């Protein structure tokens, strides 16, 4: 597979995983009536951005994550203070549709005055003193605050994350990992459809991979060929017999009869010695014959794959805790490297790998680690039990410390990955 294609597929895989996760947050937040200010894929400098309805959709440089920024989750950066000179633009019914906080001399068709009172969350009103005449204006629920080139839509209290019920907030948070689980199930199913299922009681040996530069490749054998006979001996489904005959013929020419479609082809190969291995080798890997999976087999196979992979992931977590080793942890660089290697093997293997990563991303985000979705769900559970929310400043500090620790760990892991690449 061409290197450009491998890089494209690798980046596309991360884009899909992150987009599906963040779309889960975005969709259920919107369903709950929460204002989602930004839907971002990646971190760092902005590459592309457009606004649709109330949300700014952004693609950023580093495709290692993303976020759906909801109103009320973070302190709003722009406020109106009493005594501040501002300008307002009115819409239908003399309702304020835009508030300008600077460059007032350049604004046209506005009313300029001194703000005596402004409530952007509950009352949605501004009391403005214009040359000694005081007037109270109503704010449109989607009015914009404008400062320089920056525009921020106001967020009435009922549009903020914290105003929703515990159930609505929990659903908006849990939806991200749940979407990853759903994607993993679908991709496992797609993989089964592409790879097929093993044939019961096969009657032949199928050639899988053919190693470069080995006798099999030099003789013209291809993936998908059926081994019919070796030196006149029928092989049937006995791949161990094929391996035994090959191993015993090191340095001796062998006649192989291969079935390719409707053709029977006879080739001559001489098994060679491979360092560190016993017996002769021709450079082929036998593969179990497969057939197309039924719909029922696809669903059951995807379910089993989800269960088996989940067990393997938690076993990996357990081993990591019991025997922590920095070399056992892979960051974005190592994941990109491994994904590129798998992409070179073909779209079937990449689909399976993407399913595994999607399942891992969903499980990891549900862990009760500060700054992850799991930790936020824990705080919501505590709120449900207590009947009142945890102090936002304390919760914010916990998430900040957790994020800082994860960020430092990511830096250390990435540094370790780069050193591994340099050292080979």
N, C-alpha and C positions, 0 to 999 in steps of 0.2 A: 504494500500500500504506500502511495506517495506520501512523503513527509508532510506536505502542505495539507493533505487530506486528513492525516493522523492528528495534526495540531487542530484543525477545524473541528473534527469529531470530539476531541478531548475538551475543547472550550465549549462546544455545544452541549456536551453532557453536563458540565458544571452549570451552564446557563439554565438548562431544563430543571435540574435538581433544585436550584435556588428559587427559580421562578415559581415552580409548583408549590414550594414551601411558603413563600411569601404571599402567593395568591390566596392560599388558605386563610392566612391572617386578614388579608385585604377584603376578601369576599364576605366573610362572616362579620367583620367589623362594619362594613357598609350595610349588611343586613340588619345590624343592631342600631343603625342610625348614627354611627360614629364617623366623624370627619377624618378621613385619611389624607393627610397633607402630602405625603410623598410615598411612592412605591419605587424602591430603588433596588437594582441588581448590581452587586459589586460595591466596593468601597474606593475611596480615593477620588482623584480628579474626575470631573464629569465629562463623558464622551458625547452623550446624546441625551436630549431631554425634550419632552413635549407635555402639554397640559391638556387633560381631558376632563371635562366637568370640573370637579373640585380637586382632583388629584394630579400632582406632578409625577410623571413617569420618567425615571432616570436610569440611564445605563452608565456605570462608572468603570474605571480602568481595571481594578483588581477584582477578578471574578471569584472571590473566596467567600462570598456571603451576600447578604442583602437585608433589607428591612422594609416594613410597612409602618411609617411614622404616623401615629394617631394623635389627634388633638387631645391635650390634657395629660399625655404621658410625660412630656418634658415641659419645663417652665417656658411660657411664651416669651420671646425675646423683645417684643415691641409692646409698649404700654403708653397710655396717655396720662400725663401727670397734671394735677390742678395748676393753673397758671401758665400752662404751655400754650404757645401760639400755634394754631393748626388751621387747616382749611378743609372744608367739606364740600362734596359735590352731591347734589340732590337728584333723586330719580322721581318716578311717578309717586304722587301723593306726598311730595316733600319728604320722602324717606331717604336717609343718607345711604348712598351706595358706595362711596369712597371717602376715606379720611387721609389727608396728606399731612405728613409730619415734618417735611423739610422742603427746600427749594420752592417756597410758597410764592415767590414773585414770578415764577415761571408757570404756575398753574392757571388755567383759564376756566371760566365759567364755574367758579367756586365761591364759597362764602368763607371769609377769613375772620378769625376772632380768637379770643382767649378762652381756653377750656376751663370752666369752673367745676365741671363734674362729668365723669364718663364711666359708664358701666357697660362693658363689652360682653358680659357673660349672662347676667340675669335680666336687668331692666332693658338692656339694649337701647340705651339712650345717651345723648350728649347734650350738656347744657353749655351754650356758647354765648360769650359776651362780645357783641360786635358794637364797638363805639358806644358803650354804656347801655345798649339794649340787649337784654338777656332773653334768649330763646332756647327752648328744649326741643331737640330733634330726635326722632326715632331712628334707630339703626336697622337696616335690612339684615336679616339673619345671615346673609352671605356677603355682607359689606366687606370691602377690602381696605386694609391699612397699607399705605404706600409710603416708603422711605427710600429715596433715591430710585434705583431700578428694582428694588425689592418690593414685592407685593405679598401680603399675608392675609388670608381670609380669616375673619373673626370666627371664634368657636363658641357659640352659645353653650351654656352649661349642659343642656340636654344633648349636645353633639359631642361632648367630651367623653373619653374612655371611662373616667372615674364615676360618671353619672349613671352608668348602666348597671343592671343587676349583676350579681356574682355569676349567675349562669351565663349571661350574655358575654361577659368579659372572659370567663373560662373557655367558652366556645371559640371566641376570637383568637385566644392564645393557643389552645390545643389544636385548632384547625390546621396549623402549619405542619406539625409532625404527622397528623392524621392523613394529610394529603400526600406526604412522603410514603406512608404505609400503602395507600391506595395505588400510588405510582409504582411502587415495588411489586405489588401483586400483579398489576397489569403487565409490567415488563417481564416478570417471571413467566407469565402466560404467553407473551409474545416469543420469549426465548424457547419455550417448549414447542410452540408452533413451528418455529424456524428449525430447531434442532431435531424435532421428532422424538419418539419414544423407542426404547430398545425393542427389537423383534424377539418374541418368545421362541425358544428352540430354533435359532438361526441355522441355516443349512450351508453357510459359506463364511469365509473370512474376508472382511472388507479392509482395504488399505486406507489408513487415515493420513497422517502427515508423512511427507517424503523429505528427508534431510538433504540439504544442499551439498553437492560435491561427493555424495556417497554413491556406491554402485547402483542402487535402485534408481536414483535420478539419472545417472549416466546411461542406464539401460532404457530410460523412457517411461518408467512406471509413474502413475499419476494417482492423486487422491481420488478415491471412489472406485478404483480397480478392484476386481474380485480375484483372489488367489485360487486358481482352479487345481493346479498340481505342481509338485516340485520333484524333478527327476523322475517323472512318471508316476509318482505316488499322489493319489487324490488327497486333498487337504480337508475338504468339506468345512465343517464349522470348528475344526480343531486348530486353533491358533497356537496352542502350545506345541503341537507337532511341527508347525511351520518354524517356530523359534528354535526347536531342538535340531531340526535338519539343517537350518542355517548355521547354528552355532557349531555343529560338528563338521562343517565344510569350510572352515577357515583356510583361505588360500587355495581352495579348489573350486573350479568352475561348476556352476549349477544351471540347470535348465528349468525356467519357471514358465508355466502356462497361465496366462492372465486373461480373464474375461472382461472386456470393456464394451458395454452395451451389448450388441449382438455379435461382436467380433471376438474370436479367440486369438490371442497373440502369444508367441513364444519368444522369450528373451534369455540371454545368457548373462549371468552375474557371478562374480567371485567375491564371496564375503571376506572382509578384511578385519584385522585386529584393531580394536579400539583401546587406547591406554586406560588402565584401571578397570577394564571389563573382561570377562571371560568369554571365549568362543568368538566365532565370526559374526560380523554385523553387515547388513546391506543398507541400513538407514531408513527403515519404514516402521511406522507405528500402527499396529492393528486397531481397528475401530469396530465397535459393536454395530451391526446393521440396525437401521432405524426405519420406522414407518411414520406416516402422518398421525398426529395425536387427535383424538376425538375431542369434542367440546368438554365432555365430562372429565377426560384425562387431563385436559389443560387446566381446568379449575382445581381438580384434586392435586395435580402436580405443583401448581403455583402455591396452594395452601401448604403442602409438605415442604416446599422450598422456603416459604416464609418461616415456618416453625423451625426447621433445621438451621437456617441462617441466624435466626434470633438466638437459639441456643449457643451457636458458635460465637456470636458477638458477646454475649454475657460471659462465656467461658474466657474469652480474650480479656474482658474487663477484670475478671477475677485473677487471672494470671498476672496482669499488669500491676494490680494492687499488691499481690503477694511477692512478686519479684520485679520491682520497678527497675527499668533500664531505659535510658534515653534513646538507645539505638532501636528499641522495640516500638517507638512512637514515630509515626510519619505525619508530617505536616503537609501543607498545600504543594510544596515542591516535590516531595516524594510521591504524593498521590497523583500529581500530574505526570510524573515519570512513569509510574506503574500503569496509569491509564493509557498513556501513549504506547507502551509495550503491548498491552492487551488489544488496543485498537488496530495494531499491525496484524493481529491474528484474524481479524475480520469482524463484521458487524454482529455476528451471532454471539461471539465471546464478549464484545463490548456491551451488548444488550444485557447479558447476564451480570456483568460487572456493575453496570449502572443500577440494576435492580438491587444488588447488594449494598451499594453506596447509599441509595435512597432509603433503604430500610435502616442502615446504620445512622444516617442523618436524623431520621425520625426518632430512633431510640435514644441517641445521644442528647437530642434537644429536650427530651422528657426527663433526663436525669436531674435531680434536685440540686444542681450546681448554680450558685448565684450568677445572674445575668442570662441564664438559659430559660427556655419556656417552662421547664419543669419547676424551677425555683419560683417563678411567678405564679404557677398554679398552686404551689404550697402556700404562698401568702394568701391567695384567694380562699384556700381551704381553711386557713386560720381565721380569716374574716368571716367565713360562713359559720364557723363554730362559735366565735365570740359575739357575732351579731354586729360588729363594727370593724372598720378597716384598721390595719396596722398603720402606725404613724408614717405618712408618706416619706418624711425625711429619713427615717430609719430604714425603711425598705429601699429607698433610693441609694443609701450608703452601702447597704449589703450588695445590691446589684453593681454599684460602682466598683467596690473592692473585688467582687467576683470577675467583672469584666477586665479590670486591670491585671489580675492574676492570670486569666486566660490569655490576655494579650502578651504578657511576658513569657508565658509558656510557649505561645505560638512563635515568638521571636527566637527563643532558644531552640525549638524544634526545627524551625526553618534554617537557622544557622547550622545546626547539625546536619540537616539534609544537604545543604550546599557543600559543606566539608566532605560529606560522603561522595557527592558527585565529583568534586575536584580530585579526591584521592582514588576514585574509581572503585 
